[in-house]
Amino acid sequence: MPDLWRLPATDIAARIRARQVSAVEVARDALARLDAANPRINAVVEHRPDDVLAQAAAIDAAFARGDDPGPLAGVPVTIKVNTDQQGYATSNGLRLQKDLIARQDSPVVANLRMAGAVLLGRTNTPAFSLRWFTRNSLHGHTRNPRDPSITPGGSSGGAAAAVTAGIGAIAHGTDIGGSVRYPAYACGVHGLRPTLGRIPAWNASVAERHIGGQLMAVSGPIARTIADVRAGFAAMCGRDIRDPWWVGAPLDGPPAPRRAALCLNPDGMAVQPAVTKALRDAAKRLEAAGWTIEEADTPPLREPAALQAMLWLAESRRGMNAALQQEADPDASFVFAQMEELCPHPDLNAFMDGLQKRATFVRQWMEFFERFPVAITPVSGELPFRDNEDVESPEAFRRIIEAQLTQVGLPLMGLPGLTVTTGLVGTVPVGVQLLAGRYREDLLLHAGAVIEAAGTPPSPVDPA
């Protein structure tokens, strides 16, 4: 059966379960697609065909015994290189960590295995996974498969590029400042940043996560369909005692009014006309399905974004800067220098005040979601950026970080966000970001499916 790589994850899982195709056949087809497409985009930076085929054979053997390997049985899934996968380097895009071999799976990887996923390969990230572009001195440069002149996004740029090009049906990504949501936007697919604590996280290979990471960093799925985002999310959410932040909240909450806030300029951010057009288009799609839409402003994002940067840099200034100097990655060095220019060095009182203010912002946002269960916002104030534009000049960096206000401002509150791709402007993707209250990813996925049903860019694509 040719071109299995084109199928959504839900279709692949159903066909394997019905014994219409074997997991090994799916794996061979996925590996062939990787070999054909990856050289042009460098999305997957490590894969082991024998390991992939062995995983698939184990799925087929389980079905032959009458066992149920899980809801994603045989579905090819990629894993980001900043996350522990037993036997593979958790490089995080760093030469310093190229030999840091994980001795055990992280919780999210373990959950995907338990769901029956076949782990296809490791996807690229910028150095230190802190950039909206994907290039590093260890693994090289990842290209956007729709248009190589624009960024594939970051830091999960390899993940989004891979799934867009048909390399795997679901991609694992991580998000502390837009690293799932923005690559999905740039590549013209969908990506979910879940609520903090939804998906367990921990890397045994490195030191305990810094406090900013513990409060803001999450894993999430990137996929070509909302149904696949939902399936990936459900598989990733399983209980794991290694993450003390994990919360076993139900995946579906109580009914909520079909009412959404259309937030065209959140907290005063500037938005390009093409982005505004996409926002209004998404609102009309929901309205046609019976939703009530009201234009409104969001609660604060600008001050949370500033506090987010303070928490990042408070930690990097304690020791990460030494690693930055040792790694000497030109992109990372430039980006961190610009961030330090924009963020003054906090004293202990400023640090404590920032953590204290976080509760105020969470409260304001939760009150907002009592009125509007869903908010429609820009993913970015601009269409996807020209590739590596952020390191062209300090002025370019400042403009870009301002355009990313909705990416950086949200994680401080631990809230979920879903990127839904809606169309193309020429060859450049555009879409919207949906926001909801804590543990209400179900509302995001429901609204996202309505928007998706009215049209999205064709995918998967052959790399341009």
N, C-alpha and C positions, 0 to 999 in steps of 0.2 A: 504494500500500500504506500505509494509515493507521497512525499510532502506532508508527512505527519507533523513536521515542525510548524506548519501553518495553523494547526488546530489550537483552539483555546485549551487551557488546562482541564476545564470541566469536561470537554469532549474526549480528551485523551484518557482521562481517568475512567469515563463511562465505557469507552471502547475496550480498554484493558480489562475492566471488571466483567464485561459481557463476553470476554475471550474472543473478540473480533480481531484483536491484534495483541501481540505479546509485548511485555515491557522491554524485552531485549530488542525487538524490532523498532520500538519507539526510540530507545537509546541509540541504536545504530544510526537512525535517521537524524537524531539530534546531533550526534558527533559529526556526521557528514555535513550538516548545515553549519556547524561551528567551523569546520575546516574550510568551507566555501566562503563564509561571510566574514569571519573574524580577522583575517589578514588585512582587510581594508579599514577596519575600525579599531582594532586592538582593545576590545572590550573585555575579553577573557584573557587573563595573563598567566594562568596555570590550569591545566587539566590533564587527567590521566585516563585515557580511554579504557584501559584494562579495569581500573577501579569502577568506572561508570558502568561497564558491561557486567561486572560482578554484582553491583548493586541491583541492576535490572534483573539479572538471573535469579537473585534471591527473592525478588517480588514474584516472579513467575512460579518459583518453587513453592512459595507460600500459598498462592492460589491453587496450585496442584494438590496441596495437602488439605485444602478446604479452609485454610486460615484467611482472615481478612487483614491485609497489610496496612489498611488505612485509607482515608478519603482521597489522598493524593497519590495512591499507588501507581508507580511508574511514571509520574509526571516529572519532566526534567526541570530542575530549579538551579539557579546560580547563587553563589554566596560571595559576599563582599570580602575583600582581603583584609579588612580591619577586624574580622570576627573569627574566633577560634573554630577551626575544623580539624579534627584529629588527624595528625600526620602531615599537615600543610603549614606553611609559614604564615603567621599573622603579621604580614609585612607592614600594613597600613601605609603602603606606598613609600617605605623608607629603606634605604640601604642599610641603616643601622639595625633593622629587624628582618633582614632577608633570610636569616638562619634561625629565627624564633619559631620553632616548630611546636605547634599545639599538641599537648599530650591528651587532651579530651575535647569533646565538642562543647561549644557554648550552649546555653539553654535553647536559644532559638534554632540552632542547627540540630540539636537533639530532638526538638519538637518536630521539625520538618522530616527528619528520618522516621520518627514514630508515626507520622502521617503517611509514610510510604513514598515520599519524594525521592527521586534519584538525583543526587548532587552532581551536576554536570561540569562545573568549573568555577574558578575564582575570578571575580570581576575587579577591575581597576578602580583606583581612588587617587585623588591628589595626595601629596605628602601631608601626613598628619590628619588627613580627612577633613580639612578645614578650608574649603574653597568651592566656588560654584562653577569650576572648570576642572578638567581632569587630565593632568599631566604631572609626571614625577620623574626623578632621576633614576629610579630603579626599573620601573615597568614601562616608561615611555608615555606616549600621548594617545588618548582615546578620542576618536572622531564621532561626530554626530552622523548616524546612518542616513538621515533625511537630507542633510545639507552640511558638508564638512566645513563650511565657512563659519558656522555658528557653534557655540559650545554645546556639548552633550549634557551640560549641567554638571554639578558636583555637590557633595562629594561622591554620591552613588552614580557617577556618570557612566562607569562601565556597566553597572547593573541595568540602567535605563537603555543604553545603547544596545546591549545584548538582546534584551527582550523585544526591542523595536525591530531588530534585524532577524528575529525568529530564532535566536540562540537561547533556548529555554522558554518555557511558557510562563514562568513566574520568576521574578528576581528578588532576592533579599537585598534590602538597603538599610542604612541607618540615617537618622535625622536628629541633629542638634541645632541646626539653623537653616533648615530647608533642604537637607541632603537627600531626602526622598522626594519631596514635593517639587523641587525645582528641576531635577533631571527628568522627571516625568513630563513636566511642562515643556522643557527644551526639546525632548525627543518625540513629543506627540503621543504619549501614552498616559496611563493613570497611576497615581501613587498615593498611598495612605500613610500618614504619620499618625499612629495610634496615641491614645491617652497614655501618659506616663504610668508605668506599672502594668499595662496590659500584657505586653510581651516580655517575658523574663530575659534579662541581659546579664552577662558576666563573662569576662575573659580571664581564665586561670593563668594565661601566659604572661600577663602584665600585672603591674601594681593595681591596687584598688582604684576604681574610677574616682577622679576628683569630684568635689561637691557639685560643681556646675554640671558635669556629666551625669551625676546621679539624679539631679533635679530636672534635667532637660533632654538627655539623649535617649532615643528609642530606636528599635528596629521596626521595619514595616515592609509591606510588599509593593512591588511595582509590576504591573501587568498590562496586557493589551485590552482586556475587558474588565468591567466592574465585577462581573461574576467571578473572574479569576482573582481579583483583588480580595473579594470576600472570602474565597476559598483559601487563599494564602494566609490571610489574616487569622481565620479560624484555626488553621493548622499551627501557626506560630504562637498562639496564646496559651498553650498548655502550661500547667503548674510546674514550677521548678523551685525547690527550696533554696537554691543557690543565689537567688535574687530576692533580698528582703523587701524590695519595693513592689513585688508582684502582687496583683489584686485579682481575685477570682470573680470578677463581676460578670453577670450574664451578658452574652453577646447581643441579645435583643432586649431593649428596655421597654417601658410602658408606652402606649400610644401617645403621640404628640400631634398638635395641630399642624396641618400642612401650611405653614406660614414661614416665610423667609425674608430676611433683611437684605436688600440690595445695597451694598456698601461700595460706592464708586470711587471714593477717595479716602480710604481709611486713615484716620488721624491726620488728614491734610496732605497725604502723599500725592505727588504728581503722577498722573497716569496717561499713557499715550492713547490717542484716539482708537487705535486698533484693539487695544486691551479693553477700553470702555465699550466698544461695539460687542466684543465677546461676552462681557458681563451682562449687557442688556439682552443679548441673544439667549444666554443661559436662563435668565429670568423669564423670558417669554416662553421658553420650552417648559419650565415648571408651571407657569401660569396656564398654559394650554392643557396641562394635566390636572388642573384644579387647585393648584397652590395659590395662596394669597401672597403677593409681593408688595413690599413697602420699602421705599428708599430710606435709609437711616445711616448714621455714622456708627462706627464701632466704639467700644470702650478703648482706653489707651493702648497704643502699641509702641509709640515712640519712646516713652520712658522705660517700658519693659525691655525694648531692644537695647537701650543704653545699659541697663542693669545686666542684661545677658552678656554684653561685651565685657563689662567689668568682671563678671564671674569667670569668663574665659581667660581673661588676661591676668587676673589675680592668681590663677593657677599656673599659667605659663611663666609668669615672672618668678615663681617660686622654684623653678627647676627646668621647665620645658625649654627655656631660651638656650640653655646649655646644649640640649639635644638639637635645637635649631642650628646652632653654630657648628655642631659636629656633623650634622647631615649636610649642611651647605647646599640645600636645594634652592636654586635662585628664586623660583616662584614663591615658595613658602617664606623665604627670608623677606622678600618684598612685601607680601601680604601682611605678615605679622608686624613689620615696621610701620605700615600704614595704620593698622589697627591700634598700635600703641600711641601713634600720633593723635588718634581720635579719642582715646580713652585715657584720662589721667590716672595716675597711680593711686589706688584707694588706700586709706589707712584702715585700721581695724573697725573704727566706728562706721565708716562709709560702707564697708563690707557687711557689717551687721545690719545697718539701716536698709541696705538693699534687700537682704533676705527677709527682713521684717515687712518691707513694702510689698513683697511678692504676694502675701496673703490678701492685701488690699486689692491688688489687680485681679487675683483669682475670683474674689467676691464680686467685683464689678462685672466681670465677664459672665459669671454664673447668673447674676441678676439679668443681664442682657439676654441670655438664652432662655430665661423664663418667658420673656416676651416674644423672642424670635428663636424657635428651636434650631433654625439653620441660618447661617449668614453666607452670602455670596460675595467674595472679595477677589481682588486681583491675586494671582500667584506672584506676579512681579508688576511693577509699574511700567515695564517695557517688554517688548517682544524679546525672545532669547538673544543674548548678547553675542557680538562677534567673538569668535573663539580667542581666548586668552587676553581679552580686552582689559581685564582688571590689572594686569601687570604692565600695561603700556605707559601709565603715568599716575602720579598721585591723584590728579584731577579725575581721571577715569575711574579709579578705585572708589573715590568718594561718591561719584555719581551712581555707580553700581550698587554700593551698599545702601544708598538712599532708596533706590528702586526696589530693594529687597526687604523693605520694612516689614511686610507681612510674613516674610520667611523668618526673620530674626526676632520679631516681637512676640510671636506666638509661643515658642517653647518654654519661656520663663514660667508660664501658667500651667504647663503640662497638658495643654488642650490638644484634641485631635484635629487634623486637617486633611482634606482629600483634594488632590489635584485631579480635575477632569478635563481631558483634552476635548476640544470642540471643533477645531478646524485648522486650516492653513492660510497664511497670508503669503501667497506665492509658494515658496518651499519651506517657510518658517512656521512652526507650530504655534498655536495660541490656545488658551483654555482658561479655566477659572479655578479658584480655590473655594471649597466649601468648609465651613467651620461649624462646630456644634459643642455642646457641653461635655464634661468629662464622662467617659464610658458610653457615649452616644454615637459611636461609629456606625451603628445601625441606621441612624437618621442620615448620615453622610452618604452611606452606600445606597440607601433608598433614593435620595434625591439625585445622586450621581447616576444611577441607572436610568432615571427619567431623562436627564440631560443627554446621556449617551445615546438613548434610543432615537433621538432626533438627528444624529449624525456625528461622526468623528473622522479623523484622518484615516485613510486606509493603512492597515498594518497586518502582518509584518511587511517590511520593505526590504528590497535588495539595497545594500549600501550604495549611496551615490558616489 
